Amino acid sequence: RCTMIVLLLPCGIDATADWAYAVAKGKRTYIVGNPRAGERSPVHRKANGWFADERQFMAFLRSRTAGSVGKRYLPTEQEAEEFLEGKGDSHN
């Protein structure tokens, strides 16, 4: 039932397989980060967007409504910074 899925790289093959399944189901798919050397997959080319890091992806999400995720559900800039620095609660 998801409308999008994000693959955080580097990651293991299980996460990539789940992400690839979402690609096959026609979901919006995004990649954040870069694969380890030699682990780039042809399916990565199917991503709707590829972002260098979490901050870039969060800026993208804040700039638009992504599917059924409304802006009111997105963290504030301060909450995002605290989470990325390991100070915040990811369940807020």
N, C-alpha and C positions, 0 to 999 in steps of 0.2 A: 504493500500500500504506500510505500514511500514515493515521493516525487523526485528525489535526487539522492545521490550517494557521493561521498567524498572519500577518495583514496589518499591516505597520508603516507608519503614515501620518506625514507625507505620502509618497507614492510615485508612480511612473509608471503609465501605463495597462496595461503588460504585467503588472506585479505584481497589479494589480486583476483583470485577466482570468484569471490563474492562480488567484487566490483565488476568483473567481466560479465557475470550473470545479469547484473543490472543494465549493463550496456546492451546485452542481447534482448532484454525486456523493453528497451526503448526509454529507459529512465534518463533524466539529466545526470550527467556524470562529470565530476571534477577531480583533478589531481592537484595535491599540494605537496611540494618538495620535489626531489629528484631521486631516481632509482640508483641503487648501488651500481658500480661499474659492472657491465656485462649483464645486468638484469632488466634492461629495457625490453618491453614486450610490444609486438605490433599492435596489440589491442589498446595500448596507451594512446595511439593516434585517434581513437574513437572518442576521446574525452571532449566534452563541450567546452571545457576551459582548463588551463594548466597554470598554476600559480607558484611563484618561487617560494613563498613562505606563508605562514598562517596569517600574518598581518595583512598581506596583500589579499588573501581570500576573504578575510573579515571585512575589509574595505569594500570588496565586491558585493558581499551580502548586504552590507548597510546601504549600498547605493541603489539597490533594487529589491523588489519582492521576489523571492525565489520560490515559485510554485505556491504551495499553501502555507509557506512560512512567512508570516507577516512581520513587519519591522518591529512590532511590539514584543516579539519573542526573541529578538536578537540582543546580545549583551551590549551594554554601553561601552564606549571607548575605554573607560577606566576599568570596567569589569574584564574586558578582553585583555588589556595589558596585564592585570593582576593574574589572570588565568595563564597567560603565556609565560609569565615569570614564575609560575608555580605558587603564587600566593593566594589565589582565589579558589572558590568552590565551583567546580564544573557543573554542579546541579542547580544553580540559581535560576 
